[in-house]
């Protein structure tokens, strides 16, 4: 891919690449101070080239479409330690999706149609309506976009991607816990990334971090089995960017072992960025954040953050993603059976 300047809202729309995703997370509170978090991610994949076993081997046999979409979401009631996960192995989009002047996609889960229509729509530049079975939120950007890698184009271990984030989105709307819809407000984060790289069994440790002083941090350690690469991007409270390529990620001893996959995920990490004089300790707020998509498993969930930046103590919240941890879980056979022709 040839790097080019990110232009919004144009680049919010889909690109002709192997894989692309629009990802949102956030921390919310209700009128009584109860805390919640959410994650919602829509993926768009080139069926022939993506190399995700589930998409290529099974959907490729049952669709003539060049691209398919699928979605992963979760809502967490932090006070009651309850996690509601929603994984769509395949999603069906409306006919008018991806056709509007601003980004808009409406989609459903064909297996669970009773959940109704989901939506990610940019209602005006930098403002999104995000709706799933459990969230209905308006997210409004309050800060300039973060252009990862300094220009919105990153390369880790030879894998290139366009990447930008909206790191300070004011969130308002409602969430559904049980049968009750609850008004909430808070702060959210958006990632949008697209690349001409097929799926690989590499490992990565990723964080989005929102500090109380207004500093936002995206940092990732990418491990292809031979070398580790790092990308760290920072936006200060005034929106001034900085980009770093040296960091250390150290896993703590606190683990959560999945009964389903047998994977032991590290829940506590220490991140240091020497050039920024930044040291952060992150701790998962929920233990079970495992998401399972076919033969792929990963951990995704909210974190608490505390540490130092220079001589100043800082704290905040964020999200963590742990991917590439091998599992022997046999979900693939169940999915193959679902799509196999009689």
C-alpha positions in Angstrom: 0.0 0.0 0.0 1.1 3.5 -0.7 0.8 5.9 2.2 -1.5 8.9 1.7 -2.8 11.6 4.1 -5.9 10.6 6.0 -8.8 12.7 4.9 -12.0 12.8 7.0 -14.9 12.1 6.5 -13.8 10.5 3.2 -11.6 7.9 4.8 -14.3 6.8 7.2 -15.8 5.0 4.3 -14.7 1.4 3.3 -11.6 0.8 1.3 -10.6 -1.9 -1.3 -8.4 -3.8 1.1 -8.2 -7.3 2.5 -9.4 -6.4 6.0 -11.0 -3.3 7.6 -12.7 -2.5 10.9 -14.5 0.2 12.7 -14.1 -0.2 16.5 -15.7 1.6 19.4 -15.2 1.2 23.2 -16.2 3.3 26.1 -16.8 3.8 29.8 -20.3 4.9 30.9 -22.2 5.8 34.1 -25.9 6.1 34.9 -27.6 8.7 37.1 -26.9 6.7 40.2 -23.2 6.4 39.5 -23.3 2.8 38.4 -20.5 2.0 35.9 -20.6 0.2 32.6 -18.4 -0.4 29.6 -19.0 -1.4 26.0 -17.2 -2.5 22.9 -18.6 -2.7 19.4 -16.6 -3.6 16.3 -17.7 -4.1 12.7 -15.3 -6.0 10.4 -15.3 -6.0 6.5 -13.2 -8.7 4.8 -12.2 -9.7 1.3 -13.6 -13.3 1.2 -10.9 -14.6 -1.2 -7.8 -13.0 0.4 -8.4 -12.6 4.1 -7.2 -16.1 5.1 -9.3 -16.2 8.2 -10.2 -19.9 8.2 -13.9 -19.4 9.0 -14.4 -16.7 6.4 -12.4 -18.3 3.6 -13.2 -21.9 4.0 -16.9 -21.7 4.8 -18.3 -18.4 3.8 -16.3 -18.5 0.6 -18.3 -21.6 -0.4 -21.7 -20.1 0.3 -21.5 -16.6 -1.0 -20.6 -14.9 -4.3 -19.9 -11.6 -2.6 -16.5 -10.1 -2.8 -16.7 -8.7 0.8 -18.4 -10.0 3.9 -19.1 -8.2 7.2 -19.2 -9.6 10.8 -19.5 -7.9 14.2 -18.4 -8.4 17.7 -19.8 -6.5 20.7 -20.0 -6.6 24.5 -21.7 -4.6 27.3 -20.3 -5.0 30.8 -22.1 -4.1 34.0 -19.1 -3.3 36.1 -20.9 -3.0 39.4 -22.4 -6.5 39.1 -19.4 -8.0 37.2 -21.8 -9.1 34.4 -20.6 -9.3 30.8 -23.1 -9.6 27.9 -21.2 -10.8 24.7 -22.6 -10.6 21.2 -20.6 -12.2 18.4 -22.0 -12.3 14.9 -20.2 -14.9 12.8 -21.7 -13.3 9.7 -23.8 -10.1 9.4 -26.2 -9.0 6.7 -26.1 -5.4 5.7 -29.0 -3.3 4.4 -29.1 -2.4 0.7 -28.4 1.2 1.4 -25.4 0.5 3.6 -22.1 2.2 2.5 -24.0 4.3 -0.1 -24.6 7.5 1.9 -22.5 10.7 1.7 -21.3 10.0 5.3 -20.4 6.5 6.6 -23.5 4.5 7.3 -24.0 0.7 7.7 -27.1 -1.1 9.0 -26.8 -4.8 9.6 -28.5 -7.7 11.3 -27.5 -11.1 12.7 -29.1 -13.7 10.4 -29.0 -16.4 13.1 -30.7 -14.2 15.7 -32.9 -11.9 13.8 -35.0 -11.1 16.9 -32.2 -8.8 18.0 -33.2 -6.3 15.3 -31.1 -3.9 13.2 -27.7 -2.7 14.3 -26.2 0.6 13.1 -23.0 2.5 12.8 -23.7 5.9 11.2 -21.7 9.1 11.0 -24.5 11.7 11.4 -22.1 14.6 10.9 -18.3 14.6 10.7 -16.9 13.2 13.9 -20.3 12.3 15.4 -21.6 8.7 15.3 -24.8 6.8 16.2 -23.9 3.3 17.4 -26.7 0.9 18.0 -26.6 -2.8 18.9 -29.0 -5.1 20.8 -27.8 -3.5 24.0 -26.5 0.0 23.3 -28.0 3.0 21.6 -25.4 5.8 21.8 -24.5 9.1 20.2 -20.7 9.7 20.2 -19.3 13.1 19.5 -15.6 13.8 19.0 -14.1 16.5 21.1 -10.5 16.3 19.9 -8.5 16.2 16.7 -8.0 12.7 15.3 -5.0 10.7 16.4 -3.0 9.6 13.3 -1.1 6.5 14.4 2.5 6.4 13.4 2.4 10.2 13.1 0.7 10.2 9.8 -2.0 7.6 10.0 0.1 4.8 8.5 2.0 2.2 10.5 4.3 -0.8 9.8 4.9 -3.5 12.4 7.0 -6.5 11.4 6.4 -5.7 7.8 2.6 -5.6 8.1 1.3 -2.2 7.0 -2.0 -0.5 7.7 -3.8 2.8 7.7 -4.8 3.7 11.2 -6.5 6.6 12.9 -8.4 7.1 16.1 -10.9 9.5 17.6 -9.8 9.3 21.2 -12.2 11.7 23.0 -15.8 11.0 22.1 -18.5 12.3 24.5 -21.1 9.5 24.8 -24.7 9.8 25.7 -27.7 7.5 25.2 -29.1 4.3 26.6 -28.0 0.8 27.4 -30.0 -2.4 28.1 -29.3 -4.4 31.2 -31.7 -7.3 31.5 -34.9 -5.9 30.1 -34.4 -2.4 31.3 -33.0 0.5 29.1 -30.9 2.9 31.3 -29.8 6.4 30.3 -26.0 6.8 30.5 -23.2 9.2 29.6 -19.5 9.0 29.5 -16.5 8.8 27.2 -15.7 6.7 24.2 -12.9 5.9 21.8 -13.0 4.9 18.1 -10.4 3.1 16.0 -10.5 2.7 12.2 -8.0 0.5 10.5 -7.6 -1.0 7.1 -4.8 -3.1 5.5 -3.8 -5.4 2.7 -2.6 -8.1 5.1 -4.2 -11.5 5.5 -4.9 -13.0 8.9 -1.8 -14.4 10.6 -1.4 -16.2 13.9 0.7 -13.4 15.4 0.3 -12.1 18.9 -0.4 -8.6 19.9 -1.1 -6.7 23.1 -3.0 -3.5 22.5 -4.3 -0.6 24.8 -6.4 2.5 24.3 -5.9 4.7 27.4 -7.7 7.9 28.5 -6.0 9.6 31.4 -7.8 12.0 33.7 -5.6 14.9 32.7 -6.9 14.7 29.1 -3.9 12.7 27.7 -4.9 9.9 25.3 -2.6 7.0 24.6 -2.7 4.2 22.0 0.1 1.6 22.4 0.6 -1.9 20.9 3.2 -4.6 21.1 3.2 -6.8 18.0 5.0 -10.1 18.1 5.3 -12.2 14.9 7.3 -14.9 16.7 10.6 -13.6 15.5 10.6 -10.0 16.7 8.5 -7.5 18.6 7.5 -4.2 17.2 6.0 -1.2 19.0 3.8 1.7 18.2 2.9 4.3 20.8 0.9 7.4 20.0 -0.1 10.2 22.4 -2.4 13.1 22.2 -2.2 15.6 25.0 -5.1 17.5 26.4 -4.8 20.2 23.7 -4.6 17.7 20.9 -0.8 17.9 20.4 0.4 14.6 18.9 3.6 12.6 19.6 4.7 9.2 18.2 7.2 6.7 19.7 8.6 3.3 18.6 10.4 2.2 21.8 8.5 0.7 24.7 8.4 -2.2 27.0 5.3 -4.3 27.9 5.7 -6.4 31.0 3.0 -8.9 32.0 2.2 -9.3 35.7 1.5 -12.6 37.5 -2.3 -12.1 37.6 -3.9 -14.4 35.1 -7.4 -15.5 34.1 -7.7 -19.0 32.6 -10.5 -19.6 30.3 -12.5 -22.8 30.9 -13.5 -22.9 27.3 -10.2 -22.5 25.5 -7.7 -23.2 28.3 -5.8 -19.9 27.5 -4.3 -18.1 30.5 -4.6 -14.3 29.7 -2.4 -11.9 31.7 -4.7 -9.3 33.3 -2.1 -6.9 34.6 0.6 -5.1 32.5 3.2 -2.5 33.0 3.9 -0.2 30.0 7.0 2.0 29.9 7.8 4.6 27.2 11.3 5.9 28.0 11.2 8.9 25.6 7.9 10.1 27.1 9.0 9.3 30.6 5.7 7.4 30.9 5.1 4.4 33.1 1.6 3.0 33.4 0.2 -0.1 35.2 -3.0 -1.4 33.7 -5.4 -3.8 35.5 -8.4 -5.5 34.0 -11.6 -4.6 35.7 -13.4 -7.8 34.5 -11.7 -11.2 34.4 -13.6 -12.9 31.7 -13.3 -10.8 28.5 -12.7 -13.7 26.1 -14.3 -13.5 22.7 -14.4 -16.5 20.5 -14.9 -16.2 16.7 -14.6 -19.6 15.0 -11.0 -20.9 15.7 -9.9 -17.4 16.8 -10.0 -16.3 20.5 -9.0 -13.0 22.1 -9.5 -11.1 25.3 -11.1 -7.7 25.2 -12.2 -5.5 28.1 -12.0 -2.5 30.3 -9.0 -1.6 32.4 -8.0 0.8 35.2 -4.8 2.7 34.7 -2.3 4.4 37.1 1.3 5.5 36.8 3.6 8.5 36.2 4.3 10.8 33.3 7.5 12.7 34.0 7.2 13.6 37.7 3.4 13.7 37.6 1.1 11.0 38.9 -1.6 10.0 36.4 -4.6 7.7 36.4 -7.4 6.9 34.0 -9.3 4.1 32.2 -9.0 2.3 29.0 -9.4 -1.0 27.0 -7.1 -3.9 26.5 -7.0 -6.5 23.7 -4.9 -9.6 23.9 -4.8 -11.6 20.7 -2.8 -14.5 19.2 -2.9 -16.8 22.3 -3.1 -20.4 20.9 -6.1 -22.6 21.8 -7.2 -26.1 21.2 -10.9 -25.2 21.4 -13.0 -27.0 18.7 -15.5 -24.3 17.8 -14.5 -24.6 14.1 -16.3 -27.9 13.7 -19.6 -26.5 15.0 -19.4 -23.6 12.5 -18.5 -26.0 9.7 -21.6 -28.0 10.5 -23.8 -25.0 10.4 -22.7 -24.0 7.0 -22.3 -27.4 5.5 -24.8 -28.2 2.8 -27.2 -31.2 3.5 
